[in-house]
């Protein structure tokens, strides 16, 4: 799990696309951010949760990550090129601060930067989204753009044929993440709020007239299990 608080930027050193386009392998230079990252550890690259492969032949601070076809289809990782900067976040430790919002690193799709407006101390950015993602975006709700946790400041009308949402980028976000250099027309990874996804799924079942049943309680020979002696209910 992640929080959408980018810890730093890395640099793509190589992108090895398989001939059939069904998978790829990234080599990323992350510097000291991955000093204690174990082989098989997780981190988010532009908002995508990947498993790091660290082997002896790699330089200090580098890692490989394999990217499957599903990820290439849903995200912008397949369009990365050597020299590109990427947002990086290590998974949140147990007991760590949840400074942003709950981010899984499971990108739902890509959007397109439609407009940027410089307002002095901050920027307003409008992002066009696929129609299937628009219902999951609410004003003052949360969204992750390229792995950056942001608050939605405005949304399009439900009847708008080209859905969009807006966010505000403060100076720290502009300086410390790749969003400061995403011009209009750029594709970005989007992860909508996981709570909204679960709510939509529950409503879908309710609409069929067959809502998901609650798990049955555990039982023993004497009947339904209850608190043992001395335990609280």
C-alpha positions in Angstrom: 0.0 0.0 0.0 1.1 3.6 -0.7 0.0 7.1 0.3 0.6 9.1 -2.9 3.4 11.1 -1.2 6.2 10.9 -3.7 9.6 10.3 -2.1 11.7 11.3 -5.0 12.2 11.0 -8.7 14.2 8.3 -10.5 15.6 8.2 -14.1 14.7 5.4 -16.6 18.0 3.9 -17.9 16.5 1.4 -20.3 13.1 0.0 -21.5 13.3 -3.5 -22.9 10.0 -4.3 -24.7 9.5 -7.9 -25.6 9.1 -8.6 -29.4 5.4 -9.5 -29.0 4.7 -6.4 -26.9 3.2 -8.6 -24.1 5.7 -7.5 -21.5 8.7 -5.2 -20.8 11.6 -4.7 -18.4 12.6 -1.4 -16.9 15.9 -0.4 -15.5 15.6 2.6 -13.2 18.2 4.6 -11.3 16.6 5.6 -8.0 19.7 6.6 -6.0 19.6 6.4 -2.2 15.9 6.0 -2.2 16.3 2.2 -2.8 19.4 1.8 -0.6 17.6 -0.7 1.7 15.1 -2.0 -0.9 15.4 -5.8 -0.9 15.2 -8.1 -4.0 11.5 -8.6 -4.5 10.5 -5.4 -2.7 7.6 -3.3 -3.9 7.6 0.4 -4.9 5.5 2.6 -7.1 6.8 3.9 -10.4 4.6 6.7 -11.7 1.8 5.3 -9.5 2.2 1.7 -10.6 3.1 -0.9 -8.0 6.0 -2.9 -9.3 8.3 -5.6 -7.9 12.0 -4.6 -7.8 14.6 -7.1 -9.0 18.0 -6.2 -7.6 21.0 -8.3 -8.7 24.7 -8.0 -8.2 25.5 -6.7 -11.7 23.4 -3.5 -11.2 25.0 -0.3 -10.1 24.2 1.1 -6.7 20.7 2.6 -6.5 19.4 0.8 -9.6 16.7 -1.8 -9.9 14.9 -3.8 -12.6 11.2 -4.2 -12.8 9.2 -6.5 -15.1 6.0 -5.1 -16.5 3.2 -7.4 -17.7 0.9 -6.8 -20.6 -2.1 -5.8 -18.4 0.1 -3.0 -16.9 1.3 -1.9 -20.3 -2.3 -1.7 -21.6 -3.6 0.3 -18.6 -0.7 2.6 -17.9 1.8 4.9 -19.5 4.8 2.7 -18.5 5.1 1.2 -22.0 5.7 4.7 -23.4 8.7 5.4 -21.2 12.1 6.0 -22.8 15.7 6.3 -21.5 16.2 9.5 -19.7 12.6 10.0 -18.6 12.0 11.0 -15.0 9.6 8.9 -13.0 7.9 9.5 -9.6 8.9 6.9 -7.0 7.3 5.9 -3.7 8.3 3.1 -1.3 5.4 1.1 0.2 4.2 2.6 3.5 5.6 0.7 6.6 3.3 -0.6 9.3 2.7 2.2 11.7 3.8 4.8 9.2 2.0 8.1 8.6 -0.8 8.1 6.0 -0.1 11.6 4.8 -1.9 11.4 1.5 -4.7 8.8 1.0 -4.9 5.1 0.5 -3.2 4.3 -2.9 -2.9 0.7 -4.0 -0.6 1.3 -7.0 -3.3 -0.4 -9.2 -3.8 2.1 -12.0 -7.3 2.2 -13.4 -6.5 3.9 -16.7 -4.9 6.9 -18.2 -6.0 10.5 -18.6 -4.8 13.4 -20.7 -3.7 16.8 -19.4 -6.1 19.2 -21.1 -5.2 22.6 -19.6 -2.7 24.2 -17.3 -3.2 27.6 -15.7 -0.4 29.4 -13.8 -2.1 31.2 -10.9 1.1 32.5 -9.3 1.7 30.4 -6.2 0.0 27.4 -7.7 -1.3 25.9 -10.9 -4.7 24.7 -11.9 -4.6 21.5 -14.0 -7.5 20.0 -15.9 -7.4 16.3 -16.9 -9.7 14.5 -19.3 -10.7 11.1 -18.2 -12.3 8.0 -19.8 -16.1 8.0 -19.3 -15.9 4.8 -17.3 -13.8 6.5 -14.6 -15.8 9.8 -14.4 -18.3 8.4 -11.8 -15.5 7.6 -9.4 -14.3 11.3 -9.2 -16.0 13.7 -6.8 -15.2 17.3 -5.9 -13.0 17.3 -2.7 -12.4 13.6 -3.2 -9.0 12.0 -3.7 -7.2 10.9 -6.9 -3.7 9.7 -7.7 -2.1 11.2 -10.8 1.2 9.5 -11.8 1.3 8.3 -8.2 0.8 11.7 -6.6 -2.1 12.0 -4.1 -4.2 15.0 -5.0 -7.6 16.6 -4.0 -10.1 17.0 -6.8 -11.2 20.6 -6.9 -13.8 20.5 -9.7 -15.5 17.9 -11.9 -17.4 17.9 -15.2 -21.2 17.6 -15.4 -22.4 14.0 -15.6 -23.8 14.8 -19.0 -20.6 16.2 -20.4 -19.5 14.0 -23.4 -15.8 14.6 -22.6 -15.5 14.1 -18.8 -12.7 16.0 -16.9 -11.6 16.9 -13.4 -9.3 19.5 -12.0 -6.6 19.6 -9.3 -4.4 22.3 -7.8 -0.7 21.9 -7.8 1.3 23.6 -5.0 5.0 24.7 -5.5 6.3 21.6 -3.7 4.4 19.3 -6.1 5.5 21.2 -9.1 9.1 21.1 -8.0 9.4 17.6 -6.6 7.3 15.4 -8.9 7.0 15.0 -12.7 3.7 16.8 -12.7 5.6 20.1 -12.9 6.7 19.2 -16.4 3.6 17.5 -17.9 2.4 19.8 -20.7 -1.1 19.8 -22.2 -1.5 16.6 -24.2 0.5 14.5 -21.9 -0.9 11.1 -20.8 -1.0 10.4 -17.1 -1.7 7.4 -14.9 -4.9 7.6 -12.8 -6.0 5.7 -9.8 -9.4 6.6 -8.4 -10.4 6.2 -4.7 -10.6 2.5 -3.8 -13.6 3.2 -1.6 -15.5 4.6 -4.6 -14.7 1.4 -6.6 -16.0 -0.8 -3.8 -19.2 1.3 -3.4 -19.8 1.0 -7.2 -19.3 -2.7 -7.1 -21.8 -3.1 -4.2 -24.3 -1.0 -6.0 -23.9 -3.2 -9.1 -24.9 -6.3 -7.2 -27.8 -4.5 -5.5 -29.1 -3.6 -9.0 -29.3 -7.2 -9.9 -31.5 -8.0 -6.9 -28.9 -10.5 -5.7 -26.7 -8.6 -3.2 -23.6 -10.3 -2.0 -24.3 -12.3 1.2 -22.4 -11.6 4.3 -19.9 -14.4 5.4 -21.6 -17.0 7.5 -20.4 -17.1 11.1 -18.0 -19.8 12.2 -19.7 -22.7 14.0 -18.7 -25.6 16.2 -20.6 -28.7 17.5 -22.4 -26.6 20.0 -23.6 -24.0 17.6 -22.4 -20.5 16.5 -19.1 -19.6 17.9 -19.0 -16.8 20.5 -16.4 -15.1 22.7 -14.4 -17.5 24.8 -14.5 -17.1 28.6 -12.7 -14.0 29.6 -12.9 -12.4 26.1 -14.8 -9.3 25.2 -17.7 -9.5 22.8 
